[in-house]
Amino acid sequence: MLTRLMALELGKHKIRVNAVCPAGFESDLLVDGMDSHFGKGKGMQVRNEKTVRRTPLGKPLLEIEEIVNATLFVLSDAVPMMTGHSMLIDGGFTLT
């Protein structure tokens, strides 16, 4: 809602507001969290197996480049009329 509200407020100044909403990517925080939940050394394996089963594109984690590419697209003038949009990048995980 913040993205949409800001787009409404700033549109009169010709400012576009969009958000990139990536799903998980491998980080120390994620690995530590999964290990504390599922057990040291096997957290990511369990998490990835469960995620692959629930993700239509069958990929457990995003690559940083995928987030960068989406961000560059949103920042570009490729779609100058796009504003108030939240771009979800999750391989279809939230569809299931």
Contact map, one row per residue, 1 for C-alpha under 8 A:
111110000000000000000000000000000000000000000000000000000000000000000000000000000000000000000000
111111000000000000000000000000000000000000000000000000000000000000000000000000000000000000000000
111111100000000011100000000000000000000000000000000000000000000000000000000000000001110000000000
111111110000000010000000000000000000000000000000000000000000000000000000000000000011100000000000
111111111000000000000000000000000000000000000000000000000000000000000000000000000001000000000000
011111111100000010000000000000000000000000000000000000000000000000000000000000000001000000000000
001111111110001111000000000000000000000000000000000000000000000000000000000000000011000000000000
000111111111000000000000000000000000000000000000000000000000000000000000000000000001000000000000
000011111111000000000000000000000000000000000000000000000000000000000000000000000000000000000000
000001111111111110000000000000000000000000000000000000000000000000000000000000000000000000000000
000000111111111100000000000000000000000000000000000000000000000000000000000000000000000000000000
000000011111111000000000000000000000000000000000000000000000000000000000000000000000000000000000
000000000111111000000000000000000000000000000000000000000000000000000000000000000000000000000000
000000000111111100000000000000000000000000000000000000000000000000000000000000000000000000000000
000000100111111110000000000000000000000000000000000000000000000000000000000000000000000000000000
000000100110011111000000000000000000000000000000000000000000000000000000000000000111000000000000
001101100100001111100000000000000000000000000000000000000000000000000000000000000011100000000000
001000100000000111110000000000000000000000000000000000000000000000000000010000000111111000000000
001000000000000011111000000000000000000000000000000000000000000000000000010000000001111000000000
000000000000000001111100000000000000000000000000000000000000000000100110010000000000011110000000
000000000000000000111110000000000000000000000000000000000000000000000000000000000000011110000000
000000000000000000011111000000000000000000000000000000000000010000100000000000000000001111000000
000000000000000000001111100000000000000000000000000000000000110000000000000000000000000111000000
000000000000000000000111110000000000000000000000000000000000110000000000000000000000000001000000
000000000000000000000011111001000000000000000000000000000000111100000000000000000000000000000000
000000000000000000000001111101100000000000000000000000000000110000000000000000000000000000000000
000000000000000000000000111111100000000000000000000000000000000000000000000000000000000000000000
000000000000000000000000011111110000000000000000000000000000000000000000000000000000000000000000
000000000000000000000000001111111000000000000000000000000000000000000000000000000000000000000000
000000000000000000000000111111111100000000000000000000000000000000000000000000000000000000000000
000000000000000000000000011111111110000000110000000000000000000000000000000000000000000000000000
000000000000000000000000000111111111000000000000000000000000000000000000000000000000000000000000
000000000000000000000000000011111111100000100000000000000000000000000000000000000000000000000000
000000000000000000000000000001111111111001110010000000000000000000000000000000000000000000000000
000000000000000000000000000000111111111111110000000000000000000000000000000000000000000000000000
000000000000000000000000000000011111111100100000000000000000000000000000000000000000000000000000
000000000000000000000000000000001111111000100000000000000000000000000000000000000000000000000000
000000000000000000000000000000000111111101100100000000000000000000000000000000000000000000000000
000000000000000000000000000000000111111111100000000000000000000000000000000000000000000000000000
000000000000000000000000000000000011011111100000000000000000000000000000000000000000000000000000
000000000000000000000000000000000010001111110000000000000000000000000000000000000000000000000000
000000000000000000000000000000000110011111111100000000000000000000000000000000000000000000000000
000000000000000000000000000000101111111111111110000000000000000000000000000000000000000000000000
000000000000000000000000000000100110000011111111000000000000000000000000000000000000000000000000
000000000000000000000000000000000000000001111111100000000000000000000000000000000000000000000000
000000000000000000000000000000000000010001111111110000000000000000000000000000000000000000000000
000000000000000000000000000000000100000000111111111000000000000000000000000000000000000000000000
000000000000000000000000000000000000000000011111111100000001100000000000000000000000000000000000
000000000000000000000000000000000000000000001111111110000001000000000000000000000000000000000000
000000000000000000000000000000000000000000000111111111000000000000000000000000000000000000000000
000000000000000000000000000000000000000000000011111111100111000000000000000000000000000000001000
000000000000000000000000000000000000000000000001111111111111000000000000000000000000000000000000
000000000000000000000000000000000000000000000000111111110100000000000000000000000000000000000000
000000000000000000000000000000000000000000000000011111110100000000000000000000000000000000001001
000000000000000000000000000000000000000000000000001111111111000000000000000000000000000000111001
000000000000000000000000000000000000000000000000000111111100000000000000000000000000000000111001
000000000000000000000000000000000000000000000000000100111110000000000000000000000000000000110000
000000000000000000000000000000000000000000000000001111111111000000000000000000000000000000100000
000000000000000000000000000000000000000000000000001100101111110000000000000000000000000000100000
000000000000000000000000000000000000000000000001101100100111110000000000000000000000000000000000
000000000000000000000011110000000000000000000001000000000011111000000000000000000000000000000000
000000000000000000000111110000000000000000000000000000000011111101100000000000000000000001000000
000000000000000000000000100000000000000000000000000000000000111111100000000000000000000000000000
000000000000000000000000100000000000000000000000000000000000011111110000000000000000000000000000
000000000000000000000000000000000000000000000000000000000000001111111000000000000000000000000000
000000000000000000000000000000000000000000000000000000000000011111111100000000000000000000000000
000000000000000000010100000000000000000000000000000000000000011111111110000000000000000010000000
000000000000000000000000000000000000000000000000000000000000000111111111000000000000000000000000
000000000000000000000000000000000000000000000000000000000000000011111111100000000000000000000000
000000000000000000010000000000000000000000000000000000000000000001111111110000000000000000000000
000000000000000000010000000000000000000000000000000000000000000000111111111000000000000000000000
000000000000000000000000000000000000000000000000000000000000000000011111111100000000000000000000
000000000000000000000000000000000000000000000000000000000000000000001111111111000000000000000000
000000000000000001110000000000000000000000000000000000000000000000000111111111100000000000000000
000000000000000000000000000000000000000000000000000000000000000000000011111110000000000000000000
000000000000000000000000000000000000000000000000000000000000000000000001111111110000000000000000
000000000000000000000000000000000000000000000000000000000000000000000000111111110000000000000000
000000000000000000000000000000000000000000000000000000000000000000000000110111110000000000000000
000000000000000000000000000000000000000000000000000000000000000000000000010111111100000000000000
000000000000000000000000000000000000000000000000000000000000000000000000000111111100000000000000
000000000000000000000000000000000000000000000000000000000000000000000000000000111110000000000000
000000000000000101000000000000000000000000000000000000000000000000000000000000111111100000000000
000100100000000111000000000000000000000000000000000000000000000000000000000000001111100000000000
001111110000000111100000000000000000000000000000000000000000000000000000000000000111110000000000
001100000000000011100000000000000000000000000000000000000000000000000000000000000111111000000000
001000000000000001111000000000000000000000000000000000000000000000000000000000000001111100000000
000000000000000001111100000000000000000000000000000000000000000000000000000000000000111110000000
000000000000000000011110000000000000000000000000000000000000000000000000000000000000011111000000
000000000000000000011110000000000000000000000000000000000000000000100000000000000000001111110000
000000000000000000000111000000000000000000000000000000000000010000000000000000000000000111111100
000000000000000000000000000000000000000000000000000000111110000000000000000000000000000011111000
000000000000000000000000000000000000000000000000000000111000000000000000000000000000000011111111
000000000000000000000000000000000000000000000000001001110000000000000000000000000000000001111111
000000000000000000000000000000000000000000000000000000000000000000000000000000000000000001011111
000000000000000000000000000000000000000000000000000000000000000000000000000000000000000000011111
000000000000000000000000000000000000000000000000000001110000000000000000000000000000000000011111
